[in-house]
Amino acid sequence: MNRRSLLARGVLAALTLTLSMVPATAQQRPDMSRKAVTDDPVAPKRARPGYDVTIVEFFDYNCPYCRRMEPVLNNLLASDPKVRIVYRDWPIFGPASREAARAAIASRWQNRHAAFHEALLTSPARLDSAGVRAAATRAKVDWTRLQRDLKLHGADIDALLARTDSIASAIGFNGTPALIVGSQVVAGAVELPALRQLVATARAKPEAR
């Protein structure tokens, strides 16, 4: 899949992110409210106090374009302290990606998600079980506690992954990375200048941050 293209899809209001969905059963459609997408209590986040723009990233640890996107997001965070990142793991590259996603989410209970996330995305090869374990070591993740948290919070993690998959499908994403910047929907990796422009546009629309 070509993930280089930037597909501006307008505001999320057009996709009913800021409005209620047409009445339907929970089995038919996911919760597309802004709170459900940007403030899922299980999804890992990076933010400083006083943030005013939220970026939601849908990604897969084995996606090469997600790996290219990571330094762009890091540079943005370093230069703009008022941006929050919400990480929505969307493991579409197979079982190893799902294993990495579950482990990364579980690491938030020992406050190692940021380091583990970075280690996974900078792994030298396509991830497998050994690669996930090696990344955990580099990130100083307590592996024994991680296994305990995977058992303790496993159902919550799996439910989060299911919610993310449903939301991505409802929006119409067909690959990773994919971003929601304020109320703007973007499919594909973007360079830093384009991302800064998206943030500036979001910042100019306070009701859609």
C-alpha positions in Angstrom: 0.0 0.0 0.0 1.2 3.5 -0.9 1.1 5.6 2.2 2.9 8.6 0.9 -0.1 10.4 -0.4 -1.7 13.1 1.7 -5.5 12.8 1.4 -7.1 15.8 3.0 -10.6 14.6 3.9 -12.0 17.8 5.4 -13.1 18.2 8.9 -14.1 15.3 11.1 -17.6 16.8 11.4 -18.1 15.5 7.9 -17.3 12.1 9.3 -19.5 12.7 12.3 -16.7 12.8 14.8 -18.1 15.9 16.4 -21.7 14.8 16.0 -23.6 11.8 17.0 -23.8 9.0 14.5 -27.1 8.2 12.8 -29.0 6.0 15.3 -27.6 2.5 15.1 -26.8 -0.4 17.3 -23.4 -0.6 18.9 -22.7 -3.7 16.8 -23.2 -1.7 13.6 -21.0 1.4 14.3 -18.3 2.4 16.8 -18.5 5.4 19.0 -17.2 8.2 16.8 -17.6 11.0 19.4 -14.5 13.2 19.8 -14.1 12.0 23.3 -14.1 8.4 22.3 -11.5 9.0 19.6 -9.1 11.4 21.3 -9.5 10.5 25.0 -9.8 6.7 25.2 -8.6 6.0 28.7 -6.5 3.0 27.6 -4.8 4.6 24.6 -1.3 5.8 25.5 -0.7 9.6 25.1 2.1 12.1 25.2 1.3 15.6 26.3 2.5 18.5 28.4 0.2 20.6 30.5 -1.7 23.3 28.5 -1.8 21.5 25.2 -4.2 22.9 22.7 -4.0 20.6 19.7 -4.4 16.9 19.6 -2.9 14.6 17.0 -4.3 11.0 16.9 -1.9 8.6 15.1 -3.1 5.2 13.8 0.0 3.1 13.3 1.7 -0.3 13.1 5.1 -1.0 14.5 6.0 -3.0 11.4 5.0 -0.3 9.0 8.0 1.3 7.3 6.2 4.6 6.8 5.2 4.7 10.5 8.9 4.4 11.2 9.5 7.4 9.0 6.7 9.3 10.7 8.1 8.9 14.2 11.0 11.4 13.9 8.6 13.9 12.4 6.3 13.6 15.3 9.2 13.8 17.8 10.5 16.9 16.1 7.1 18.5 16.3 6.7 17.7 20.0 10.2 19.1 20.7 9.4 22.4 18.9 5.7 22.7 19.9 5.0 22.0 23.6 1.2 22.6 23.1 0.7 19.5 20.9 -0.6 16.2 22.4 -0.2 12.8 20.7 -2.7 10.0 21.1 -1.4 6.7 20.0 -4.0 4.4 18.5 -2.2 1.1 17.8 -3.7 -0.4 14.6 -1.7 -3.7 14.0 -2.6 -4.5 10.5 0.6 -6.2 9.5 0.0 -9.5 11.2 0.4 -11.3 14.6 3.9 -9.9 15.3 2.5 -6.4 15.0 -0.3 -7.3 17.4 2.1 -8.7 19.9 4.2 -5.5 19.7 1.1 -3.3 20.1 -0.2 -5.2 23.1 3.2 -5.1 24.8 3.6 -1.4 24.1 0.2 -0.6 25.5 0.9 -2.7 28.6 4.1 -0.8 29.3 2.1 2.3 30.1 1.3 0.8 33.5 5.0 1.0 34.4 5.4 4.4 32.7 7.7 3.1 30.0 5.5 3.6 27.0 7.4 6.5 25.4 10.7 4.7 25.6 9.3 1.4 24.5 7.4 2.9 21.6 10.5 4.6 20.4 12.6 1.4 20.7 10.0 -0.6 18.8 9.8 1.9 15.9 13.6 2.1 15.7 14.2 -1.7 15.7 16.8 -2.7 13.1 14.6 -5.3 11.5 11.0 -6.3 11.1 9.7 -7.2 14.6 9.0 -10.7 15.8 8.8 -11.9 19.4 12.6 -11.7 19.9 12.6 -8.2 18.5 9.8 -7.1 20.9 11.8 -8.5 23.8 15.0 -6.8 22.6 13.2 -3.5 22.3 11.8 -3.9 25.8 15.4 -4.4 27.1 16.6 -1.3 25.3 13.7 0.7 26.7 14.4 -0.6 30.3 11.0 -2.2 30.5 10.5 -4.6 33.4 9.7 -7.7 31.4 8.3 -9.6 34.4 6.0 -6.8 35.2 5.0 -6.4 31.6 3.9 -10.0 31.4 1.9 -9.5 34.6 0.3 -6.3 33.2 -0.5 -8.1 29.9 -2.5 -10.7 31.9 -4.1 -8.2 34.3 -5.1 -5.6 31.6 -5.3 -8.0 28.6 -9.0 -7.6 28.1 -8.8 -3.8 28.2 -5.9 -3.8 25.7 -7.8 -6.1 23.3 -10.9 -4.0 23.6 -8.9 -0.9 22.8 -7.4 -2.5 19.7 -10.9 -3.5 18.6 -12.2 0.0 19.1 -9.3 1.5 17.2 -9.9 -1.0 14.3 -13.6 -0.1 14.2 -12.9 3.7 14.2 -10.2 3.4 11.5 -12.6 1.4 9.3 -15.4 3.8 9.9 -13.3 6.7 8.8 -12.1 4.8 5.8 -8.4 4.4 6.5 -6.9 1.6 4.5 -3.3 1.8 5.7 -0.9 3.2 8.2 0.1 5.8 9.2 -3.1 7.8 9.4 -3.6 10.9 11.4 -6.3 13.1 12.8 -5.0 16.6 13.5 -7.6 18.6 15.3 -10.5 18.0 12.9 -8.4 17.2 9.8 -8.1 13.6 8.6 -4.9 12.6 6.8 -4.0 9.2 5.3 -0.3 8.7 4.8 3.0 10.0 6.2 3.6 13.7 6.0 6.8 15.8 6.3 7.3 18.2 9.2 6.4 21.4 7.4 3.0 19.9 6.3 2.4 18.6 9.8 3.1 22.1 11.3 0.6 23.6 8.8 -2.0 21.1 9.8 -1.4 22.0 13.5 -1.7 25.7 12.7 -5.0 25.1 10.9 -6.3 23.1 13.9 -5.1 25.8 16.3 -7.1 28.4 14.4 -10.3 26.3 15.0 -10.6 26.1 18.8 -13.8 24.1 18.6 -12.1 21.3 16.7 -8.9 20.8 18.6 
